[in-house]
Amino acid sequence: MGNQKNIKTAFRAAFPYTIPIFAGFLFLGIAYGIFMRVSGFPAIYPILMSLTIFAGSMEFVTVNLLLGAFDPIGAFFLTLMVNARHLFYGISMLDKYKNVGKKRYYLIFGMCDESFSINCTTDVPEGVDRGWFYFFVTLLNHCYWFAGATLGGLFGSLLNFNMEGLEFVMTALLVVIFLENWMKEENHVSSLLGLAMSLICLIIFGSSNFIIPSMLCILGALTLLRNALSKKEEAVS
């Protein structure tokens, strides 16, 4: 009985944080389902792929992989490049996903940009089980994407509305999460370092290729400055 109460409490606590993602995932998922249908695939493809892959950008890329020549090695390296940022997400979440039981397997599978942003920056409310909170944030976001892809796959041909610009919903959400985290920080060195590294890599590598280099630079810089930053945080506190 107590465990069921903890689960319900965690769900109620997690749900409000995922509401902004609902609109973005629903419409982008519908766009993905429509894209699959117009590419010649039956509705079962976007339904199953959104359920089992759950990697938005990679699911769009998979359409071209399925239509092209059989090349498993090329598909592997392309997937690695597209989702390489998740390696860094995983490193960041090692401590947070520690001691959450078997839920960690789904948390690892279901980690996406939006779930990572919420679980990484949100202070779990007092009295709420941390593992279940992370689980429901991830599960709800997964359900939103699955629902959108299913609607697009089943009824995409009947829908007629302009979805131009809706992809900016996700960008706006991440900006808001960054600003909220900024306001919580007492020391902005890490955030400023991340912005500076990203800007430099954007100038050097261009908008299509800067993400992985910038993450490598940020990881290296934070590793080298770890002791100095820790001492500075202790001094501030």
C-alpha positions in Angstrom: 0.0 0.0 0.0 2.8 2.4 0.9 4.7 1.6 -2.3 1.6 2.3 -4.4 1.2 5.7 -2.6 4.9 6.5 -3.4 4.3 5.7 -7.0 1.2 7.8 -7.3 2.9 10.7 -5.5 5.9 10.5 -7.9 3.6 10.4 -10.9 1.7 13.5 -9.7 5.0 15.3 -9.1 6.6 14.4 -12.4 3.6 15.1 -14.7 3.6 18.9 -14.5 7.3 19.0 -15.6 6.4 17.1 -18.8 3.4 19.2 -19.9 5.5 21.6 -22.1 7.0 18.6 -23.8 3.6 17.1 -24.6 2.8 19.7 -27.3 6.2 19.5 -28.9 6.4 15.7 -28.9 2.8 15.2 -30.0 3.1 17.4 -33.1 6.6 16.3 -34.0 5.5 12.7 -33.5 2.5 13.3 -35.8 4.9 14.8 -38.4 7.1 11.7 -38.1 4.1 9.3 -38.6 3.0 11.3 -41.6 6.6 11.2 -43.0 6.7 7.4 -42.6 3.3 7.0 -44.4 4.2 9.3 -47.4 7.5 7.3 -47.6 5.5 4.2 -48.3 5.5 2.5 -45.0 2.3 1.1 -43.3 1.2 2.6 -40.0 2.7 -0.3 -38.0 6.2 1.0 -38.8 6.0 4.4 -37.0 4.0 2.8 -34.2 6.6 0.1 -33.4 9.6 2.3 -34.1 8.5 5.1 -31.8 7.9 2.4 -29.1 11.1 0.5 -29.5 13.7 3.0 -30.8 12.5 6.3 -29.1 15.2 8.5 -30.7 13.4 11.2 -32.5 16.0 12.5 -34.9 17.3 8.9 -35.5 13.8 7.7 -36.3 13.6 10.2 -39.1 17.0 9.1 -40.4 15.9 5.5 -40.2 13.4 6.1 -42.9 16.2 6.7 -45.4 18.2 3.8 -44.1 15.2 1.5 -44.6 14.7 2.8 -48.2 18.4 2.6 -49.0 20.8 -0.3 -49.6 21.5 -2.8 -46.8 24.5 -1.4 -44.9 24.5 -2.4 -41.2 28.0 -1.0 -40.6 27.1 2.3 -42.1 23.9 2.4 -40.1 25.8 1.7 -36.9 28.2 4.5 -37.3 25.5 6.9 -38.5 23.5 6.1 -35.4 26.5 6.5 -33.2 27.2 10.0 -34.6 23.6 11.2 -34.5 23.1 10.0 -30.9 26.7 10.5 -29.6 25.5 13.2 -27.2 23.8 10.5 -25.2 27.2 9.2 -24.1 27.7 12.6 -22.3 24.2 12.5 -21.0 24.9 9.1 -19.4 28.0 10.3 -17.7 26.1 13.3 -16.3 23.4 11.0 -14.9 25.6 8.3 -13.2 25.0 9.7 -9.7 21.4 10.5 -10.2 20.5 7.1 -11.6 22.4 5.3 -8.8 20.4 3.2 -6.4 17.1 3.4 -8.3 16.8 -0.4 -8.8 15.7 -2.1 -12.0 14.1 1.2 -13.2 17.6 2.2 -14.3 17.3 -0.1 -17.4 14.3 1.8 -18.7 15.8 5.2 -17.7 18.9 4.4 -19.8 16.8 3.2 -22.7 14.4 6.2 -22.5 16.9 9.0 -22.1 16.2 11.7 -24.6 17.2 15.4 -24.7 14.0 16.5 -22.9 14.0 13.8 -20.2 17.7 14.4 -19.5 17.1 18.1 -19.2 14.3 17.7 -16.6 15.9 14.9 -14.6 19.3 16.6 -14.6 18.1 20.0 -13.5 15.0 19.4 -11.4 15.2 19.2 -7.6 12.9 16.2 -6.8 10.2 17.5 -4.4 10.6 16.5 -0.8 8.9 13.3 0.1 8.9 12.0 -3.5 10.8 8.9 -4.4 13.7 10.0 -6.7 13.7 6.8 -8.8 10.0 6.8 -9.5 10.1 10.6 -10.3 12.8 10.0 -13.0 10.9 7.0 -14.2 7.7 8.8 -14.8 9.3 11.8 -16.4 10.9 9.4 -18.9 7.8 7.3 -19.4 5.5 10.2 -19.9 7.8 11.7 -22.6 8.0 8.4 -24.2 4.2 8.1 -24.2 3.8 11.5 -25.8 6.1 10.6 -28.7 4.5 7.3 -29.1 1.0 8.8 -29.2 2.0 11.4 -31.8 3.7 8.9 -34.1 0.7 6.6 -33.8 -1.8 9.4 -34.7 0.4 10.4 -37.6 0.7 6.8 -38.8 -2.9 6.0 -38.5 -4.6 9.3 -39.5 -1.8 11.3 -41.1 -3.5 11.3 -44.5 -6.6 12.9 -43.0 -4.8 15.7 -41.2 -4.4 19.0 -42.8 -2.6 21.7 -40.7 0.5 23.7 -40.9 3.2 22.4 -38.5 5.9 24.8 -39.7 8.0 26.2 -36.8 6.7 23.7 -34.2 10.2 22.2 -33.9 11.2 25.4 -32.1 9.0 24.3 -29.2 11.8 21.9 -28.1 14.5 24.6 -28.5 12.5 27.0 -26.4 12.0 24.4 -23.7 15.7 23.7 -23.4 16.4 27.4 -23.2 13.9 27.8 -20.4 15.4 24.9 -18.5 18.9 26.4 -19.0 17.7 29.7 -17.6 16.0 28.0 -14.6 19.2 26.2 -13.8 21.2 29.4 -14.2 19.0 31.1 -11.6 19.6 28.2 -9.2 23.4 28.4 -9.5 25.5 30.3 -7.1 28.5 30.0 -9.4 28.0 30.4 -13.2 31.5 29.3 -14.3 30.3 25.9 -15.6 27.4 27.4 -17.6 29.6 30.2 -19.0 32.2 27.7 -19.9 29.7 25.6 -21.7 28.3 28.6 -23.7 31.8 29.7 -24.6 32.9 26.3 -25.8 29.7 25.8 -27.8 30.1 29.2 -29.5 33.7 28.5 -30.4 32.9 25.1 -31.8 29.9 26.5 -33.7 32.2 29.0 -35.4 34.8 26.4 -36.2 32.7 23.4 -37.2 29.5 24.9 -38.3 25.9 24.4 -37.1 25.6 20.8 -38.5 28.8 19.5 -36.8 29.5 21.4 -33.6 27.6 19.4 -31.0 30.0 16.5 -30.5 33.2 18.7 -30.5 31.6 21.1 -28.1 30.6 18.3 -25.7 34.1 16.9 -25.9 35.6 20.3 -25.1 33.2 20.9 -22.3 33.9 17.5 -20.8 37.6 18.0 -21.0 37.5 21.5 -19.6 35.3 20.6 -16.7 37.4 17.5 -15.9 40.6 19.7 -15.8 38.9 22.4 -13.7 37.0 20.0 -11.5 39.1 20.6 -8.3 39.2 24.3 -8.8 35.4 24.5 -9.3 34.7 22.3 -6.3 36.9 24.6 -4.1 35.1 27.7 -5.4 31.7 26.2 -4.7 32.8 25.3 -1.2 34.1 28.8 -0.6 30.8 30.3 -1.8 28.7 28.0 0.3 
